[in-house]
Amino acid sequence: MTKILLVEDNEVNSFMMLRRLQKRGYQVVHAADGVQAIAIAQAETPDLILMDMSLPVLDGWQATQQIKAAPTTHTIPIIALTAHALAGDRERCLAAGCDEYETKPVNFNQLLEKMHFFLNKPL
């Protein structure tokens, strides 16, 4: 089963995304901040990470940089999920190490297409 690490501090957003991903057959592990995300990424080695960029304790930009810098997690694809939708925000996420970018509110079908691209799975 494909394992997704969902990094989201908003309980409503995380619950909704978790349910939708589980209905699609994904195993989902959850982190509520950047420190938890790094620890879970190292312990669980998920197939893909969905990273909120505005997080408590350690933000998504810093967590992404640390995950991409670690030898055991640097190849895990990370898709930024963020309300930051201004000019330059996509580039900032990619510069931090994210492999793709999706704005909130999330277009779930578009997100699934991006996930399937990185997971090499058909829709």
Protein Blocks (a to p, Z undefined) as FASTA:
>chain_A
ZZdddddfblklmmmmmmmmmmnopacdddfbfklmmmmmmmnopabdcddfbdghiafk
lmmmmmmmpmklmmpccddddfblcehklmmmmmnopabdcdddddfklmmmmmmmmnop
aZZ
